[in-house]
């Protein structure tokens, strides 16, 4: 049976026919054919409607990429006098890389649309066309989402460059997250030292060591941001960047220093636990984790680092039982 014969079949019958011919997953086939179904029947003319819709969907990311470009330009303008600072320069460079990547994806969408249009001319390719329309729709939505995220990030940079107090507030909130990491390590060590464990103390100590090392990297990231705020130039009459609140910066300095002191005390406690065998058992995995962590220098993508931590942590049941 050719796809041309699908025209006029009920959706159920069309799905069965395609599955028999291609061996594709029935649910996947059904989702694709629904795009060319009307009143429960697969219709050849619905391919044109689906193409018209996906053509509109494909045009949206291009507009969003253009909007992101304007917002990135705004960020460059706002940061003109501070773009020599690492935390600002790295973000601006990242924006440019991300914009180039998503612009390339959008260009590819146009080429893919033309290929789908050509495929649709084949009356025996109803299913194949529906599949490609679905894939193109998903790719366009993904590119749009990426461009929108980029625009939001550029707007955020512009906002805190113009008002660095917003950055101080954000860094203070980040310090809360680091404090949670440190508190979690302390709680694990307290439980281990009290003998309040049922099993897998080695796994629990290894897990604490991983989290402890991550807290160090995140603290380094915060310090790098704070160092840039210390080097923040006072705005002149023609500058678009704002001034840093000196008292707020000192308060954040003090908080980070206290966090580092607390973290170091935990390092000493971790080093005291040499008799449990956890270092021998996890030595290679710990070394691999430290090597992977070393590839992340400030400014750090915290989400990526936390994903890396999840990858290396021991089995959840082992840690929870500890």
C-alpha positions in Angstrom: 0.0 0.0 0.0 1.4 3.4 -0.9 0.9 6.5 1.2 -1.4 7.8 -1.6 -3.8 5.0 -0.6 -3.9 6.5 3.0 -6.0 9.3 1.6 -9.5 8.8 3.0 -8.6 6.0 5.5 -9.6 6.3 9.1 -6.8 7.3 11.4 -6.7 3.8 13.0 -6.6 2.1 9.6 -3.9 4.5 8.3 -1.8 3.8 11.4 -2.1 0.1 10.9 -1.2 0.4 7.2 1.9 2.5 7.9 3.1 0.2 10.8 2.7 -2.8 8.6 4.8 -1.1 5.9 7.5 0.6 8.0 7.6 -1.1 11.3 7.5 2.3 13.1 6.1 2.6 16.6 2.3 2.9 16.4 2.1 5.8 18.8 4.7 7.7 16.8 2.9 7.0 13.6 -0.4 8.2 15.1 1.0 11.5 16.3 2.4 12.2 12.9 -0.7 11.3 11.0 -2.9 13.4 13.3 -1.4 16.4 11.6 -3.0 15.4 8.3 -6.3 14.1 9.7 -9.7 15.7 9.5 -12.8 14.4 11.1 -11.1 11.1 11.9 -9.8 10.5 8.4 -6.4 11.0 6.8 -6.7 13.6 4.0 -4.2 14.5 1.3 -5.4 18.1 1.3 -4.5 18.4 5.0 -0.9 18.2 4.1 -1.1 21.6 2.6 -2.7 23.0 5.7 0.0 21.4 7.9 2.6 22.9 5.6 1.1 26.4 5.8 1.0 26.1 9.6 4.6 24.9 10.0 5.7 27.7 7.6 4.4 30.2 10.1 6.0 28.4 12.9 9.4 28.4 11.1 9.2 32.2 10.6 8.9 32.9 14.3 12.4 31.9 15.4 13.9 34.3 12.8 12.1 37.2 14.5 13.2 36.1 17.9 16.8 35.8 16.8 16.7 39.3 15.5 15.2 40.5 18.8 17.9 38.7 20.7 20.5 40.5 18.5 19.1 43.8 19.5 19.1 42.9 23.2 22.7 41.8 22.9 23.6 45.1 21.3 21.9 46.9 24.1 23.9 44.9 26.6 27.1 45.8 24.8 26.2 49.5 24.9 25.3 49.4 28.6 28.5 47.6 29.5 30.8 49.8 27.4 32.8 51.0 30.4 32.9 47.7 32.3 33.3 45.1 29.5 37.0 44.6 30.4 35.9 42.9 33.6 36.0 39.1 33.4 32.4 38.5 34.6 31.0 41.0 32.0 33.3 40.1 29.1 32.7 36.3 29.5 28.9 36.8 29.4 29.1 39.1 26.3 31.3 36.6 24.5 28.9 33.8 25.5 26.0 35.8 24.0 27.8 36.1 20.7 28.6 32.4 20.6 25.0 31.4 21.4 23.6 33.9 19.0 25.7 32.6 16.1 24.7 29.0 17.0 21.0 29.7 17.1 21.1 31.9 14.0 22.7 29.0 12.1 19.9 26.7 13.4 17.3 29.1 12.1 19.0 29.3 8.7 18.8 25.5 8.6 15.1 25.6 9.3 14.5 27.4 6.0 16.4 24.8 4.1 14.5 22.0 5.8 11.2 23.7 5.1 12.0 23.7 1.3 12.9 20.0 1.5 9.6 19.3 3.2 7.7 21.3 0.6 9.4 19.3 -2.1 8.6 16.0 -0.3 4.9 17.0 -0.1 4.7 17.1 -3.9 4.9 13.3 -3.9 1.3 11.9 -3.4 2.8 8.7 -2.1 4.6 10.5 0.8 1.8 11.5 3.0 3.2 9.8 6.1 6.8 10.8 5.4 5.8 14.4 4.9 3.8 14.4 8.1 6.8 13.0 10.0 9.1 15.7 8.6 6.5 18.4 9.4 6.4 17.2 13.0 10.2 17.2 13.3 10.5 20.7 11.7 7.8 22.0 14.0 9.8 20.7 17.0 13.1 22.1 15.7 11.5 25.5 15.2 10.0 25.6 18.7 13.3 24.6 20.1 15.2 27.4 18.2 12.6 29.9 19.3 13.0 28.9 23.0 16.8 29.1 22.7 16.6 32.6 21.1 14.1 33.8 23.8 16.4 32.5 26.6 19.3 34.4 25.0 17.3 37.6 24.9 16.3 37.2 28.5 19.9 36.7 29.6 21.0 39.7 27.6 18.3 41.8 29.2 19.4 40.6 32.6 23.0 41.6 32.0 21.9 45.1 30.9 19.7 45.5 34.0 22.4 44.6 36.5 25.1 46.6 34.7 22.9 49.6 35.0 22.1 48.8 38.6 24.8 46.7 40.2 22.8 46.5 43.4 20.7 43.9 41.6 23.8 41.8 41.1 24.7 42.1 44.8 21.3 40.8 45.7 21.6 37.9 43.2 25.1 37.0 44.6 23.7 37.1 48.1 21.1 34.6 47.0 23.8 32.5 45.4 25.6 32.6 48.7 22.5 31.1 50.3 22.8 28.2 47.9 26.5 27.6 48.8 25.5 27.8 52.5 23.0 25.0 51.8 25.8 22.9 50.3 28.1 23.5 53.2 25.3 22.8 55.8 24.5 19.6 54.0 28.1 18.4 54.2 28.2 19.3 57.9 25.0 17.4 58.6 26.4 14.3 56.9 29.6 14.5 58.9 27.7 15.1 62.1 25.6 12.0 61.5 28.7 9.9 60.7 30.6 11.0 63.7 27.6 10.3 65.9 27.4 6.8 64.5 23.9 7.6 63.3 24.2 5.4 60.2 22.8 2.1 59.1 25.0 1.3 56.1 27.4 2.5 53.5 29.4 5.1 55.6 32.1 5.1 52.9 29.6 6.1 50.3 28.3 8.9 52.5 31.8 10.2 53.1 32.5 10.2 49.4 29.3 12.0 48.7 30.1 14.6 51.3 33.6 15.0 49.7 32.1 15.6 46.3 29.6 18.2 47.6 32.4 19.9 49.6 34.5 20.3 46.5 31.6 21.7 44.6 31.0 24.2 47.3 34.6 25.4 46.9 34.2 25.9 43.2 30.9 27.9 43.7 32.6 30.0 46.3 35.5 30.7 43.9 32.9 31.8 41.3 31.2 34.1 43.8 34.6 35.6 44.8 35.5 36.3 41.1 32.2 38.1 40.7 32.8 40.1 43.8 36.4 41.0 42.7 34.9 42.4 39.5 32.5 44.5 41.6 35.5 45.8 43.6 37.1 46.9 40.3 33.8 48.4 39.1 34.5 52.0 37.9 32.5 54.9 39.1 30.1 55.9 36.4 30.9 59.2 34.5 28.3 61.5 33.1 28.2 59.7 29.8 28.4 56.1 31.1 25.3 53.8 31.2 26.6 51.6 34.0 25.6 52.2 37.6 27.6 52.5 40.8 28.2 49.7 43.3 26.9 49.9 46.9 30.1 49.9 48.9 28.5 48.8 52.1 26.6 46.0 50.4 29.8 44.8 48.8 31.6 44.8 52.2 28.8 42.8 53.7 29.0 40.2 50.9 32.8 40.0 51.4 32.3 39.2 55.1 29.7 36.6 54.3 31.8 34.8 51.8 34.8 34.9 54.2 32.6 33.3 56.9 31.4 30.6 54.4 35.0 29.8 53.4 36.1 29.5 57.0 33.2 27.1 57.7 34.0 25.2 54.6 37.6 24.8 55.6 36.7 23.5 58.9 34.7 20.8 57.1 37.8 20.0 55.0 39.7 19.3 58.2 37.0 17.0 59.4 36.9 15.2 56.0 40.6 14.7 56.2 40.3 13.2 59.7 38.2 10.3 58.3 41.1 8.2 56.9 40.3 4.9 58.7 37.0 4.1 56.9 38.5 3.1 53.6 36.4 5.5 51.6 39.4 7.1 50.0 40.8 3.8 48.8 37.4 2.7 47.5 36.6 5.9 45.7 40.1 7.3 44.9 39.8 6.9 41.1 36.3 8.3 40.9 37.2 11.2 43.1 40.2 12.0 40.9 38.0 11.8 37.8 35.5 14.2 39.4 38.2 16.7 40.5 39.6 16.6 36.9 36.1 17.2 35.4 35.5 20.0 38.0 38.7 21.7 37.1 37.4 22.3 33.6 34.9 24.7 35.0 36.4 28.1 35.7 34.5 31.3 36.7 32.1 32.4 35.5 30.6 29.0 36.3 27.4 27.5 34.9 26.0 26.3 38.2 23.4 24.0 36.6 26.1 22.2 34.6 28.2 21.7 37.7 25.3 20.4 39.7 24.6 17.9 36.9 28.2 16.8 37.0 27.8 16.3 40.7 24.7 14.1 40.2 26.7 12.1 37.7 29.5 11.2 40.1 27.5 10.8 43.3 27.2 7.2 44.6 23.9 5.3 44.4 21.1 7.2 46.1 20.1 4.3 48.3 23.6 3.9 49.6 23.8 7.6 50.6 20.4 7.7 52.0 21.0 4.6 54.1 24.1 6.3 55.4 
